[in-house]
Amino acid sequence: MEPSSPSRKRKYAVEDECNRIGAVQVGPGADQRKAASLIQLPSVESSVVGKAICLLRSRLCNHAQAHILPDAQDNKRKIYELFSETVRNGCNNSILLLGPRGCGKTMSLAQVLNKVIAEVQEEYPERLCFVRLSGLLHADDYSALREIARQLCIEHRLVFSKSASFDDNSQFLTSMLRECALSHKTVVFILDDFDLFAQMSKQKLLYNLLNTMQSKEAQALVIGVSCRLDADQLLEKRVRSRFSHRKILFNPPLADELQKILPELLILSTDSSIVDAKYVEEFNCVTQDIFKSKEMGEILHSIMAVDVSPRHLLNFLFAAVCTIDRNIGLFSLSNFKMAHAILRRQNKLESLRDVSVLELYLLVSMKRLESKEREIYNFNTIFKEYKSLHDSHSTCDLYPQEVCQRAFENLLERQLIMFADGRKSNIGIEFCPVKLLVSSYELEEGLKSSPVCPTILRQWFAHEEFK
């Protein structure tokens, strides 16, 4: 018997892996050549595979998000031009950066700021002053204006008065903008979660800020960042009239685009630190073939249905890289399926796997009530819907009202539903309005994974009213 060499072991390992996941189906033509190329791959040292994995991890952790964003470069160019116009021409501007969370608004703004600071400090020293506010932290006009005064005092080495009133801080802001304009200094206001500022009573902060910028004695730039696309529509008429109505939209990538973009993040370069050219070529070939497959397209569509942010997609790729078998050194479809399962793991889905049949009936009844545009309901309404479902199909899963109420209370304890006002009222629990804390996707996945869910219940959920 011949001794088993490393190349022979590797050949069998690749062949077994391909057969196990169905990544290679030997057939006529190209499929045979593909299978042969994989099986005849020469032995690769574990150090080479380790270098490849470290290289991919480093790439996904460092500035890979901009590669996924289709409009990143164009949007950064627009932001940079606005900065240049404000600083060089000494004019006032305001703009909104809008888009879903995780689509690169803050990242693009930070990259432009670093570029502008480097250029301005070299050409015009001390010509920029930054004030950053957050709608989550500065929830009222007084605290927001107080924070502006504090940051301006730190920037210009002045003494900040904690006891100053709203009018005092407003007058201080006006005088500081005037002094900065006289010294040709631009003040940049960055308002994170801009929509929360627009929801404040009377919008005093936004009005005072934009009204001050109407004067020729001020030189400022206001940048609002929001995940609400209608943030500008929340402004009052007097505030909207002073806003410049400039908006930059950050769009998430489409699923079809991702199948072309994501493989580029996992492709190894031939001029990298990995010297095995044969391994690099085969690694890139297998990776591209996986992303062209129908199964990979279904995985990407499932991921996009939950979260479209590039951050979530990079976490998905990172998890897939971490699951690569180092004995094989190549991607397989099972790596991406495992990464999808890791990201999809949620507490609510874990809880839905353990609920009883009756509790599943009540959850589906609540979801059916929501499809009828009833966002809030009580136990009596839920029980009536549950009974109507049973009467229409004559199932054997009809339970008394007292048993249903105990199941209803168990759902409250599991925090799958909650009281509409956040707490229990003095009235009986069957009359307290509640709302469902489980999305349609989570409930659908819970019904599929539950070992006790009857077929008729899945059919009820898949009724056309839910689509």
WOSUL-V61773 format. One record per residue. N is the residue number from 0. RES is the residue in three letters. OMEGA is omega in whole degrees, -180 to 180 (* if undefined). D_LAST is the distance of its C-alpha to the last C-alpha in Angstrom with 1 decimal. Layout:
N | RES | OMEGA | D_LAST
N | RES | OMEGA | D_LAST
//
This chain:
0 | MET | -179 | 62.9
1 | GLU | 176 | 61.9
2 | PRO | -178 | 60.9
3 | SER | 179 | 57.3
4 | SER | 177 | 57.1
5 | PRO | -179 | 54.3
6 | SER | 179 | 53.2
7 | ARG | 178 | 52.9
8 | LYS | -178 | 50.9
9 | ARG | 180 | 48.6
10 | LYS | 180 | 48.2
11 | TYR | 180 | 47.2
12 | ALA | 179 | 44.8
13 | VAL | -179 | 43.0
14 | GLU | 179 | 42.9
15 | ASP | -179 | 41.6
16 | GLU | -180 | 38.9
17 | CYS | 179 | 37.7
18 | ASN | -176 | 37.8
19 | ARG | -175 | 35.9
20 | ILE | 180 | 32.8
21 | GLY | -179 | 32.9
22 | ALA | 179 | 33.4
23 | VAL | 175 | 36.2
24 | GLN | -174 | 36.2
25 | VAL | 180 | 39.7
26 | GLY | -178 | 39.7
27 | PRO | 170 | 41.7
28 | GLY | -172 | 42.4
29 | ALA | -179 | 40.7
30 | ASP | 179 | 39.2
31 | GLN | 179 | 42.7
32 | ARG | 179 | 44.0
33 | LYS | -180 | 41.2
34 | ALA | -179 | 41.8
35 | ALA | -179 | 45.6
36 | SER | 179 | 45.3
37 | LEU | -175 | 43.4
38 | ILE | -178 | 45.7
39 | GLN | 180 | 48.9
40 | LEU | -177 | 48.0
41 | PRO | -178 | 51.2
42 | SER | 179 | 51.5
43 | VAL | -179 | 50.4
44 | GLU | -180 | 51.8
45 | SER | 179 | 49.7
46 | SER | 178 | 50.9
47 | VAL | 177 | 49.3
48 | VAL | 178 | 45.9
49 | GLY | 178 | 46.4
50 | LYS | -180 | 47.2
51 | ALA | 180 | 44.1
52 | ILE | 178 | 41.8
53 | CYS | 179 | 43.7
54 | LEU | -180 | 43.4
55 | LEU | 178 | 39.6
56 | ARG | 180 | 39.2
57 | SER | -180 | 41.5
58 | ARG | -179 | 39.6
59 | LEU | -179 | 36.2
60 | CYS | -174 | 37.8
61 | ASN | 169 | 39.8
62 | HIS | 176 | 38.2
63 | ALA | -177 | 35.6
64 | GLN | -179 | 32.9
65 | ALA | -179 | 34.3
66 | HIS | -178 | 34.0
67 | ILE | -175 | 30.2
68 | LEU | -176 | 29.9
69 | PRO | -175 | 30.0
70 | ASP | -172 | 31.5
71 | ALA | -176 | 33.8
72 | GLN | -180 | 37.1
73 | ASP | 180 | 36.6
74 | ASN | 178 | 35.5
75 | LYS | 178 | 38.5
76 | ARG | 179 | 40.8
77 | LYS | 179 | 39.6
78 | ILE | -180 | 40.2
79 | TYR | 179 | 43.6
80 | GLU | 178 | 44.7
81 | LEU | 176 | 43.9
82 | PHE | -178 | 46.0
83 | SER | 179 | 48.8
84 | GLU | -178 | 48.9
85 | THR | -175 | 49.1
86 | VAL | -173 | 51.7
87 | ARG | -177 | 53.9
88 | ASN | 177 | 53.9
89 | GLY | -179 | 53.9
90 | CYS | 179 | 51.1
91 | ASN | -180 | 48.3
92 | ASN | 174 | 44.6
93 | SER | -175 | 41.2
94 | ILE | 177 | 37.8
95 | LEU | 173 | 34.3
96 | LEU | -172 | 32.6
97 | LEU | 178 | 28.8
98 | GLY | 179 | 25.9
99 | PRO | 179 | 23.7
100 | ARG | 178 | 25.7
101 | GLY | -178 | 27.5
102 | CYS | 170 | 27.5
103 | GLY | -179 | 31.3
104 | LYS | -179 | 32.3
105 | THR | 180 | 34.9
106 | MET | 180 | 36.0
107 | SER | 179 | 36.7
108 | LEU | -180 | 38.5
109 | ALA | 179 | 40.6
110 | GLN | 177 | 41.6
111 | VAL | 179 | 42.7
112 | LEU | 179 | 44.6
113 | ASN | 180 | 46.5
114 | LYS | -179 | 47.4
115 | VAL | -180 | 48.5
116 | ILE | -180 | 50.5
117 | ALA | -178 | 52.3
118 | GLU | -176 | 53.3
119 | VAL | -179 | 54.1
120 | GLN | 178 | 56.2
121 | GLU | -177 | 58.2
122 | GLU | -179 | 58.8
123 | TYR | -178 | 58.6
124 | PRO | 176 | 59.2
125 | GLU | 179 | 57.7
126 | ARG | -178 | 55.8
127 | LEU | 176 | 52.4
128 | CYS | -175 | 51.4
129 | PHE | 174 | 47.9
130 | VAL | -177 | 46.3
131 | ARG | 179 | 43.0
132 | LEU | 177 | 40.9
133 | SER | 179 | 37.7
134 | GLY | 178 | 35.6
135 | LEU | -178 | 34.9
136 | LEU | -177 | 38.7
137 | HIS | -169 | 40.2
138 | ALA | 178 | 38.1
139 | ASP | -175 | 40.6
140 | ASP | -177 | 42.9
141 | TYR | -178 | 46.1
142 | SER | 179 | 45.2
143 | ALA | 180 | 43.7
144 | LEU | 177 | 46.9
145 | ARG | 178 | 49.0
146 | GLU | 176 | 47.4
147 | ILE | 179 | 48.1
148 | ALA | -179 | 51.7
149 | ARG | -179 | 52.0
150 | GLN | 177 | 50.8
151 | LEU | 177 | 53.0
152 | CYS | 178 | 56.0
153 | ILE | -178 | 55.4
154 | GLU | -176 | 55.2
155 | HIS | 175 | 58.4
156 | ARG | 177 | 60.2
157 | LEU | 180 | 60.5
158 | VAL | -179 | 60.7
159 | PHE | 180 | 57.5
160 | SER | 180 | 57.9
161 | LYS | -176 | 55.4
162 | SER | -178 | 56.7
163 | ALA | -180 | 56.0
164 | SER | 179 | 54.2
165 | PHE | 179 | 51.2
166 | ASP | 179 | 53.7
167 | ASP | 179 | 55.9
168 | ASN | 178 | 53.1
169 | SER | 178 | 52.0
170 | GLN | 178 | 55.6
171 | PHE | 178 | 55.9
172 | LEU | -180 | 52.8
173 | THR | -179 | 54.2
174 | SER | 180 | 57.6
175 | MET | 177 | 56.2
176 | LEU | 179 | 54.2
177 | ARG | -180 | 57.4
178 | GLU | 179 | 59.5
179 | CYS | 179 | 57.1
180 | ALA | 179 | 57.1
181 | LEU | 178 | 60.9
182 | SER | 178 | 60.9
183 | HIS | -180 | 58.2
184 | LYS | -179 | 55.8
185 | THR | 176 | 52.0
186 | VAL | -178 | 49.9
187 | VAL | 178 | 46.3
188 | PHE | 178 | 43.9
189 | ILE | -176 | 40.7
190 | LEU | 176 | 38.1
191 | ASP | -176 | 35.3
192 | ASP | -176 | 32.2
193 | PHE | -178 | 33.5
194 | ASP | 178 | 30.8
195 | LEU | 174 | 32.3
196 | PHE | -180 | 35.7
197 | ALA | 180 | 34.1
198 | GLN | 177 | 32.9
199 | MET | -179 | 36.5
200 | SER | 177 | 38.5
201 | LYS | 176 | 40.3
202 | GLN | -177 | 39.7
203 | LYS | -177 | 43.4
204 | LEU | -178 | 43.2
205 | LEU | -180 | 41.4
206 | TYR | -179 | 43.6
207 | ASN | -178 | 46.8
208 | LEU | -178 | 45.8
209 | LEU | 178 | 44.8
210 | ASN | 178 | 47.6
211 | THR | -179 | 50.1
212 | MET | 177 | 48.9
213 | GLN | -180 | 49.8
214 | SER | 177 | 53.4
215 | LYS | -179 | 55.3
216 | GLU | -179 | 56.9
217 | ALA | 177 | 53.6
218 | GLN | -173 | 52.2
219 | ALA | 177 | 48.7
220 | LEU | 178 | 45.3
221 | VAL | 180 | 42.1
222 | ILE | 177 | 39.1
223 | GLY | 180 | 35.9
224 | VAL | -176 | 33.2
225 | SER | 175 | 29.7
226 | CYS | 177 | 26.1
227 | ARG | -178 | 25.0
228 | LEU | 180 | 24.9
229 | ASP | -176 | 26.0
230 | ALA | -179 | 29.0
231 | ASP | 179 | 31.5
232 | GLN | 178 | 30.0
233 | LEU | -177 | 30.8
234 | LEU | 174 | 34.5
235 | GLU | -175 | 36.8
236 | LYS | -178 | 38.6
237 | ARG | 177 | 41.9
238 | VAL | -179 | 40.3
239 | ARG | -180 | 38.2
240 | SER | -180 | 41.3
241 | ARG | -180 | 43.0
242 | PHE | -175 | 40.2
243 | SER | 177 | 40.6
244 | HIS | 172 | 36.9
245 | ARG | 180 | 36.8
246 | LYS | 174 | 33.5
247 | ILE | -176 | 32.6
248 | LEU | 176 | 29.0
249 | PHE | -177 | 28.2
250 | ASN | 174 | 25.2
251 | PRO | 180 | 23.6
252 | PRO | 177 | 24.1
253 | LEU | -177 | 21.5
254 | ALA | 180 | 20.7
255 | ASP | 178 | 22.8
256 | GLU | -178 | 25.6
257 | LEU | 179 | 25.6
258 | GLN | 176 | 26.5
259 | LYS | -175 | 29.6
260 | ILE | -174 | 30.4
261 | LEU | 178 | 30.1
262 | PRO | -179 | 32.6
263 | GLU | 177 | 35.2
264 | LEU | -178 | 35.2
265 | LEU | 179 | 36.0
266 | ILE | 178 | 38.6
267 | LEU | 180 | 42.2
268 | SER | 180 | 44.8
269 | THR | 179 | 48.0
270 | ASP | 179 | 50.2
271 | SER | -178 | 48.9
272 | SER | 179 | 50.9
273 | ILE | -172 | 49.8
274 | VAL | -178 | 52.7
275 | ASP | -176 | 51.4
276 | ALA | 180 | 50.3
277 | LYS | 179 | 49.3
278 | TYR | 180 | 46.9
279 | VAL | -180 | 45.4
280 | GLU | -179 | 44.8
281 | GLU | 178 | 43.3
282 | PHE | -179 | 41.1
283 | ASN | -180 | 39.7
284 | CYS | -180 | 39.2
285 | VAL | -179 | 37.2
286 | THR | 180 | 35.0
287 | GLN | 179 | 34.1
288 | ASP | 179 | 33.4
289 | ILE | -178 | 30.9
290 | PHE | 176 | 28.9
291 | LYS | -175 | 28.9
292 | SER | 179 | 27.4
293 | LYS | -180 | 23.9
294 | GLU | 179 | 23.6
295 | MET | 176 | 24.4
296 | GLY | 178 | 21.9
297 | GLU | 178 | 19.1
298 | ILE | -180 | 20.7
299 | LEU | 177 | 20.8
300 | HIS | 178 | 17.2
301 | SER | 179 | 16.5
302 | ILE | -179 | 19.1
303 | MET | 179 | 17.9
304 | ALA | -179 | 14.4
305 | VAL | -175 | 16.5
306 | ASP | -177 | 19.5
307 | VAL | -175 | 20.6
308 | SER | 176 | 24.2
309 | PRO | 179 | 27.1
310 | ARG | 179 | 28.6
311 | HIS | 180 | 25.8
312 | LEU | 177 | 26.2
313 | LEU | 175 | 30.0
314 | ASN | 177 | 29.6
315 | PHE | 179 | 27.7
316 | LEU | -180 | 30.5
317 | PHE | 178 | 33.1
318 | ALA | 178 | 31.8
319 | ALA | 178 | 31.9
320 | VAL | -178 | 35.5
321 | CYS | -179 | 36.6
322 | THR | 178 | 35.5
323 | ILE | 176 | 37.6
324 | ASP | -176 | 40.2
325 | ARG | 176 | 43.5
326 | ASN | 179 | 45.3
327 | ILE | 177 | 43.2
328 | GLY | -179 | 42.5
329 | LEU | 174 | 39.6
330 | PHE | 169 | 35.8
331 | SER | -179 | 33.8
332 | LEU | 179 | 30.1
333 | SER | 176 | 30.5
334 | ASN | -179 | 31.5
335 | PHE | 175 | 28.2
336 | LYS | 179 | 26.2
337 | MET | 178 | 28.4
338 | ALA | 177 | 28.0
339 | HIS | 179 | 24.2
340 | ALA | 179 | 24.6
341 | ILE | -179 | 27.1
342 | LEU | -177 | 24.9
343 | ARG | -177 | 21.9
344 | ARG | -178 | 24.2
345 | GLN | -178 | 23.3
346 | ASN | -179 | 24.9
347 | LYS | 178 | 21.8
348 | LEU | 176 | 20.8
349 | GLU | -180 | 24.4
350 | SER | -178 | 24.4
351 | LEU | 179 | 21.3
352 | ARG | -174 | 23.3
353 | ASP | -177 | 26.0
354 | VAL | -179 | 24.4
355 | SER | 179 | 25.2
356 | VAL | -179 | 23.2
357 | LEU | 179 | 23.5
358 | GLU | 175 | 22.3
359 | LEU | 177 | 19.1
360 | TYR | -179 | 18.7
361 | LEU | 179 | 19.3
362 | LEU | 178 | 16.8
363 | VAL | 177 | 13.9
364 | SER | 178 | 15.3
365 | MET | 179 | 15.4
366 | LYS | 177 | 11.8
367 | ARG | 177 | 11.0
368 | LEU | 178 | 13.7
369 | GLU | 178 | 12.2
370 | SER | 176 | 9.0
371 | LYS | 177 | 12.0
372 | GLU | 173 | 13.5
373 | ARG | -176 | 16.1
374 | GLU | -179 | 16.8
375 | ILE | -177 | 20.1
376 | TYR | 177 | 21.1
377 | ASN | -176 | 24.0
378 | PHE | -179 | 24.7
379 | ASN | 178 | 25.6
380 | THR | -180 | 22.2
381 | ILE | -179 | 20.5
382 | PHE | 178 | 23.0
383 | LYS | 178 | 22.5
384 | GLU | 179 | 18.7
385 | TYR | -180 | 19.7
386 | LYS | 179 | 22.4
387 | SER | 176 | 20.4
388 | LEU | 180 | 18.1
389 | HIS | -177 | 21.4
390 | ASP | -177 | 23.0
391 | SER | -177 | 20.4
392 | HIS | 176 | 20.6
393 | SER | 177 | 24.1
394 | THR | 179 | 23.7
395 | CYS | -176 | 26.7
396 | ASP | 177 | 25.2
397 | LEU | -178 | 26.2
398 | TYR | 177 | 28.2
399 | PRO | -177 | 30.5
400 | GLN | -180 | 29.6
401 | GLU | 178 | 32.1
402 | VAL | 178 | 30.6
403 | CYS | -180 | 27.1
404 | GLN | 177 | 28.8
405 | ARG | 176 | 30.4
406 | ALA | 177 | 27.1
407 | PHE | 179 | 25.7
408 | GLU | 177 | 28.8
409 | ASN | 177 | 28.3
410 | LEU | 176 | 24.9
411 | LEU | 180 | 26.7
412 | GLU | 178 | 29.4
413 | ARG | -180 | 27.0
414 | GLN | 170 | 25.6
415 | LEU | 170 | 22.0
416 | ILE | 180 | 22.0
417 | MET | 176 | 24.7
418 | PHE | -174 | 26.4
419 | ALA | -180 | 25.1
420 | ASP | 178 | 28.6
421 | GLY | -179 | 29.3
422 | ARG | -179 | 31.9
423 | LYS | 178 | 32.6
424 | SER | -179 | 34.1
425 | ASN | 179 | 37.2
426 | ILE | 180 | 35.4
427 | GLY | -175 | 34.2
428 | ILE | -179 | 31.3
429 | GLU | 180 | 29.3
430 | PHE | -177 | 29.4
431 | CYS | 178 | 28.6
432 | PRO | -180 | 25.3
433 | VAL | 175 | 23.2
434 | LYS | -175 | 20.1
435 | LEU | -180 | 17.9
436 | LEU | -178 | 19.0
437 | VAL | 179 | 16.4
438 | SER | 179 | 13.4
439 | SER | 179 | 10.0
440 | TYR | -179 | 11.6
441 | GLU | 180 | 14.8
442 | LEU | 178 | 13.8
443 | GLU | 178 | 12.1
444 | GLU | 178 | 15.4
445 | GLY | 177 | 17.4
446 | LEU | 180 | 16.3
447 | LYS | -175 | 17.1
448 | SER | -178 | 20.4
449 | SER | -180 | 21.5
450 | PRO | -176 | 24.4
451 | VAL | -176 | 24.1
452 | CYS | 179 | 20.5
453 | PRO | -178 | 20.5
454 | THR | -178 | 18.4
455 | ILE | 180 | 17.3
456 | LEU | 176 | 15.7
457 | ARG | 178 | 13.6
458 | GLN | 176 | 12.5
459 | TRP | -179 | 11.8
460 | PHE | -178 | 9.6
461 | ALA | 179 | 7.7
462 | HIS | -175 | 7.4
463 | GLU | 179 | 5.3
464 | GLU | -179 | 5.6
465 | PHE | -175 | 3.8
466 | LYS | * | 0.0
//
